[in-house]
């Protein structure tokens, strides 16, 4: 109920960004494979950041 006022943690923000990048990559895969691969690479970088935060 009060989640509306709760601030997102750094990991939550990165997970949202990761999900958004994967969706963009999927949509781009129909039109431009090169652009899709770029978005996938960006998503992989964000995933590495998430994993490093979780391990600390």
C-alpha positions as CSV (number, residue, x, y, z in Angstrom):
1,X,0.0,0.0,0.0
2,X,2.8,2.4,0.8
3,X,5.1,1.2,-1.9
4,X,4.1,4.3,-3.8
5,X,6.3,6.4,-1.5
6,X,9.2,4.0,-1.2
7,X,12.4,5.0,-3.1
8,X,13.9,2.4,-5.4
9,X,17.2,1.0,-4.6
10,X,20.1,1.1,-6.9
11,X,19.6,-2.6,-7.8
12,X,15.9,-2.0,-8.6
13,X,16.7,0.9,-10.9
14,X,19.3,-1.2,-12.7
15,X,16.9,-4.1,-13.1
16,X,14.3,-1.7,-14.6
17,X,17.0,-0.4,-17.0
18,X,18.1,-4.0,-17.9
19,X,14.5,-5.0,-18.6
20,X,13.9,-1.9,-20.8
21,X,17.1,-2.5,-22.8
22,X,16.1,-6.1,-23.4
23,X,12.7,-5.1,-24.7
24,X,14.3,-2.5,-27.0
25,X,16.7,-5.2,-28.2
26,X,13.8,-7.5,-29.0
27,X,11.9,-4.9,-30.9
28,X,14.9,-3.9,-32.9
29,X,15.7,-7.5,-33.8
30,X,12.9,-7.3,-36.4
31,X,14.3,-4.3,-38.2
32,X,18.0,-4.0,-37.5
33,X,20.2,-6.8,-36.1
34,X,23.1,-4.5,-35.6
35,X,21.1,-2.1,-33.4
36,X,19.6,-5.0,-31.6
37,X,23.1,-6.3,-30.8
38,X,24.2,-2.9,-29.5
39,X,21.2,-2.8,-27.1
40,X,22.0,-6.4,-26.0
41,X,25.6,-5.4,-25.2
42,X,24.3,-2.4,-23.1
43,X,22.0,-4.8,-21.3
44,X,24.9,-7.1,-20.6
45,X,26.9,-4.2,-19.0
46,X,23.9,-3.3,-16.8
47,X,23.6,-7.0,-15.8
48,X,27.3,-7.1,-14.8
49,X,26.7,-4.0,-12.6
50,X,23.7,-5.7,-10.9
51,X,25.7,-8.8,-10.2
52,X,28.6,-6.8,-8.8
53,X,26.2,-4.9,-6.4
54,X,24.6,-8.1,-5.3
55,X,28.0,-9.8,-4.5
56,X,29.1,-6.9,-2.3
